[in-house]
Amino acid sequence: MSGSTLNSGITVTGSPALAIPCGFDSYGRPTGLQLVGKPRGEAAVLQAAALFEKLMGLDKLLPIDPKPGTVPPG
């Protein structure tokens, strides 16, 4: 199952979800982390995402600038 299928599955539950950058792969492409909260728990999800970005130092890297290079084999 692909990641996008899992993302859409969470969406239909009615739970708040948020995707944030969490690192980079070996080609320098950003990868993401999806945070999911309980129904009507939007504030907690936003707070968790902000804390994660701060603790990981990602708040200083945003927005992510595209990196030069070639597209890796697919």
C-alpha positions as CSV (number, residue, x, y, z in Angstrom):
1,M,0.0,0.0,0.0
2,S,1.4,3.4,-0.9
3,G,1.8,6.3,1.6
4,S,-0.9,8.4,-0.2
5,T,-3.4,5.6,0.4
6,L,-2.7,5.6,4.1
7,N,-3.0,9.4,4.2
8,S,-6.4,9.3,2.6
9,G,-7.5,6.5,5.0
10,I,-6.9,8.8,7.9
11,T,-8.8,11.7,6.2
12,V,-12.0,9.7,6.0
13,T,-12.0,9.0,9.8
14,G,-12.7,12.7,10.5
15,S,-9.6,12.9,12.7
16,P,-7.3,15.9,12.3
17,A,-4.1,15.1,10.5
18,L,-1.1,17.1,9.6
19,A,2.0,16.3,7.5
20,I,5.3,17.9,8.4
21,P,8.8,17.5,7.0
22,C,10.9,15.2,9.2
23,G,14.2,14.7,7.4
24,F,15.8,14.0,4.0
25,D,16.4,10.8,2.0
26,S,19.8,9.8,0.6
27,Y,19.0,12.0,-2.5
28,G,18.3,15.1,-0.4
29,R,14.6,15.0,-1.0
30,P,12.4,15.9,2.0
31,T,10.4,13.2,3.7
32,G,7.3,13.7,5.8
33,L,5.7,12.6,9.0
34,Q,1.9,12.5,9.4
35,L,0.5,13.4,12.9
36,V,-3.0,12.3,13.6
37,G,-5.1,13.4,16.6
38,K,-8.3,12.5,18.2
39,P,-11.6,13.9,16.8
40,R,-11.7,17.7,17.4
41,G,-8.1,17.6,18.5
42,E,-6.8,20.1,16.0
43,A,-5.0,22.3,18.6
44,A,-3.1,19.4,20.0
45,V,-1.9,18.3,16.6
46,L,-0.8,21.8,15.7
47,Q,1.0,22.1,19.0
48,A,2.7,18.7,18.5
49,A,3.8,19.7,15.0
50,A,5.3,23.0,16.2
51,L,7.2,21.3,19.0
52,F,8.5,18.6,16.7
53,E,9.8,21.2,14.2
54,K,11.4,23.2,17.0
55,L,13.1,20.2,18.6
56,M,14.4,18.9,15.3
57,G,15.6,22.3,14.2
58,L,13.4,22.2,11.2
59,D,11.8,25.5,12.0
60,K,15.1,27.1,10.9
61,L,15.1,25.2,7.6
62,L,11.6,26.1,6.4
63,P,10.7,26.8,3.7
64,I,12.8,24.0,2.2
65,D,14.8,25.3,-0.8
66,P,15.0,22.9,-3.8
67,K,18.4,21.3,-4.0
68,P,20.3,21.2,-7.3
69,G,20.9,17.8,-8.9
70,T,19.4,15.1,-11.0
71,V,16.3,13.1,-10.4
72,P,17.2,9.8,-8.8
73,P,16.2,6.6,-10.5
74,G,12.6,5.7,-9.9
